[in-house]
Amino acid sequence: MHEVGFIGYGSMGRMLVNGLLSSGAVAPADVIISTRTTAKLDSLARQWPSIAVTGDNRLAACETRILFICVKPLDTLPVLLDLIPVVSLETHIVSIAACVTISDLEQVFNGKITKVIPSITSEVREGVSLVCHNSKVCGKDAARVEALLQSIGQIAKISEGDFEVATDLTSCAPGMIAAMFENFVGAALRHGDLAVEVAQRMVVSTLLGTAKLLAERNMGFSELIDRVATKGGITAEGVKVLNHHLPAVFDEVFEKTLTQHETVKEMVKNQNVTQVAMR
Ligand SMILES: NC(=O)c1ccc[n+]([C@@H]2O[C@H](COP(=O)([O-])OP(=O)(O)OC[C@H]3O[C@@H](n4cnc5c(N)ncnc54)[C@H](OP(=O)(O)O)[C@@H]3O)[C@@H](O)[C@H]2O)c1
């Protein structure tokens, strides 16, 4: 019996497996991982010799207490369906796929299901995993999965209806923040003679310091702005420009991402993957 299993060892699977092992939240001997390209597991198996690795998803799923499914959204229901002949109703399925709803998963598996949207920032034990359990998950099961996720960052238990907006703020945000600051640096380079690495280092260190001030000093955004943007000063001019343009920019960001969510959700539903037989 394995405590935790994973199917899919891509960007997120790798982050979760390595995070949970290095935090000590789960022992290597209690973990089994299956993925399509098993060569990608070689270095993991060398690092943690007692971990079980396989290319057989059913082997990872049978007799595993908590099973994380870490494949792309359109692969999630077919992968789960294939496991139905071997997976027990005692297994707790944790799906991390965007746009695959708990109801989609329940069409295939009639047991304990948790939907999680992790963030790449958990690679450094920061950031927020979004969590929502179905009605079959009891308090003890919920606590076990939540404890695993809390070992690699914070969790936010929210209703499934809020997942899409919250996903922009947590899981998409590292990409969006990187894009914003790439543009910030780009503008600095167009207006001066700094070397790109120098400008990047300045911005990254400032980002880290800003996050620390907001988190560790419990400062609100407005308080921080007030501390820096003194009336009639230089920062205030920049903040005025940002406040003029950014509301429309971020409205468009949400409009586009929410539309994309709907498109992929529709594609998932149109797969018409439903349970054939349940053990
Ligand atoms: N990336 C993010 O920041 C992020 C954040 C939150 C949630 N998510 C969700 O996380 C999920 C995974 O995303 P990702 O970025 O990790 O994708 P990814 O890097 O493409 O990883 C997917 C993994 O699944 C494996 N796989 C595909 N089909 C399989 C099968 N039938 N059996 C076993 N393994 C299979 C792939 O194998 P190969 O190596 O052979 O391709 C790959 O290793 C997605 O559903 C996404 O919505 C991602």
The ligand as an SDF file (V2000), in Angstrom:
LIG
                    3D

 48 52  0  0  0  0  0  0  0  0999 V2000
    1.8340   24.5130  -15.0910 N   0  0  0  0  0  0  0  0  0  0  0  0
    1.2100   25.1480  -14.0920 C   0  0  0  0  0  0  0  0  0  0  0  0
    1.6720   26.1790  -13.5720 O   0  0  0  0  0  0  0  0  0  0  0  0
   -0.0800   24.5920  -13.5450 C   0  0  0  0  0  0  0  0  0  0  0  0
   -0.6530   25.2010  -12.4300 C   0  0  0  0  0  0  0  0  0  0  0  0
   -1.8210   24.6590  -11.8890 C   0  0  0  0  0  0  0  0  0  0  0  0
   -2.3990   23.5270  -12.4570 C   0  0  0  0  0  0  0  0  0  0  0  0
   -1.8180   22.9690  -13.5520 N   0  0  0  0  0  0  0  0  0  0  0  0
   -2.4290   21.7550  -14.1050 C   0  0  0  0  0  0  0  0  0  0  0  0
   -1.4830   20.7250  -13.9350 O   0  0  0  0  0  0  0  0  0  0  0  0
   -1.6720   19.7420  -14.9380 C   0  0  0  0  0  0  0  0  0  0  0  0
   -0.3110   19.3420  -15.4750 C   0  0  0  0  0  0  0  0  0  0  0  0
    0.2980   20.4820  -16.0290 O   0  0  0  0  0  0  0  0  0  0  0  0
    1.8470   20.4830  -16.3560 P   0  0  0  0  0  0  0  0  0  0  0  0
    2.1950   21.8920  -16.6310 O   0  0  0  0  0  0  0  0  0  0  0  0
    2.5750   19.7230  -15.3190 O   0  0  0  0  0  0  0  0  0  0  0  0
    1.8430   19.6390  -17.7310 O   0  0  0  0  0  0  0  0  0  0  0  0
    3.0480   18.8040  -18.3590 P   0  0  0  0  0  0  0  0  0  0  0  0
    4.3440   19.4260  -17.9940 O   0  0  0  0  0  0  0  0  0  0  0  0
    2.7060   18.5970  -19.7870 O   0  0  0  0  0  0  0  0  0  0  0  0
    2.9530   17.4010  -17.6050 O   0  0  0  0  0  0  0  0  0  0  0  0
    2.0110   16.4250  -17.9020 C   0  0  0  0  0  0  0  0  0  0  0  0
    2.6490   15.0870  -17.6210 C   0  0  0  0  0  0  0  0  0  0  0  0
    1.6770   14.0650  -17.7900 O   0  0  0  0  0  0  0  0  0  0  0  0
    2.2930   12.9880  -18.4820 C   0  0  0  0  0  0  0  0  0  0  0  0
    1.2460   12.2020  -19.1460 N   0  0  0  0  0  0  0  0  0  0  0  0
    0.4770   12.5380  -20.2030 C   0  0  0  0  0  0  0  0  0  0  0  0
   -0.3860   11.5500  -20.4900 N   0  0  0  0  0  0  0  0  0  0  0  0
   -0.1560   10.5720  -19.5840 C   0  0  0  0  0  0  0  0  0  0  0  0
   -0.7280    9.2960  -19.3690 C   0  0  0  0  0  0  0  0  0  0  0  0
   -1.7140    8.8140  -20.1170 N   0  0  0  0  0  0  0  0  0  0  0  0
   -0.2570    8.5510  -18.3520 N   0  0  0  0  0  0  0  0  0  0  0  0
    0.7600    8.9990  -17.5590 C   0  0  0  0  0  0  0  0  0  0  0  0
    1.3340   10.2060  -17.7180 N   0  0  0  0  0  0  0  0  0  0  0  0
    0.8830   10.9770  -18.7260 C   0  0  0  0  0  0  0  0  0  0  0  0
    3.2060   13.6670  -19.4650 C   0  0  0  0  0  0  0  0  0  0  0  0
    4.1350   12.7330  -19.9500 O   0  0  0  0  0  0  0  0  0  0  0  0
    5.2560   13.0990  -21.0530 P   0  0  0  0  0  0  0  0  0  0  0  0
    6.4340   13.5480  -20.2260 O   0  0  0  0  0  0  0  0  0  0  0  0
    5.4680   11.8620  -21.8140 O   0  0  0  0  0  0  0  0  0  0  0  0
    4.6960   14.2250  -21.8850 O   0  0  0  0  0  0  0  0  0  0  0  0
    3.8100   14.7490  -18.5760 C   0  0  0  0  0  0  0  0  0  0  0  0
    4.8760   14.2450  -17.8230 O   0  0  0  0  0  0  0  0  0  0  0  0
   -2.5840   20.3540  -15.9920 C   0  0  0  0  0  0  0  0  0  0  0  0
   -3.8340   19.7210  -15.9420 O   0  0  0  0  0  0  0  0  0  0  0  0
   -2.7060   21.8130  -15.6040 C   0  0  0  0  0  0  0  0  0  0  0  0
   -4.0030   22.3360  -15.8300 O   0  0  0  0  0  0  0  0  0  0  0  0
   -0.6690   23.4580  -14.0960 C   0  0  0  0  0  0  0  0  0  0  0  0
  1  2  1  0
  2  3  2  0
  2  4  1  0
  4  5  1  0
  4 48  2  0
  5  6  2  0
  6  7  1  0
  7  8  2  0
  8  9  1  0
  8 48  1  0
  9 10  1  0
  9 46  1  0
 10 11  1  0
 11 12  1  0
 11 44  1  0
 12 13  1  0
 13 14  1  0
 14 15  2  0
 14 16  1  0
 14 17  1  0
 17 18  1  0
 18 19  2  0
 18 20  1  0
 18 21  1  0
 21 22  1  0
 22 23  1  0
 23 24  1  0
 23 42  1  0
 24 25  1  0
 25 26  1  0
 25 36  1  0
 26 27  1  0
 26 35  1  0
 27 28  2  0
 28 29  1  0
 29 30  1  0
 29 35  2  0
 30 31  1  0
 30 32  2  0
 32 33  1  0
 33 34  2  0
 34 35  1  0
 36 37  1  0
 36 42  1  0
 37 38  1  0
 38 39  2  0
 38 40  1  0
 38 41  1  0
 42 43  1  0
 44 45  1  0
 44 46  1  0
 46 47  1  0
M  CHG  2   8   1  16  -1
M  END
$$$$
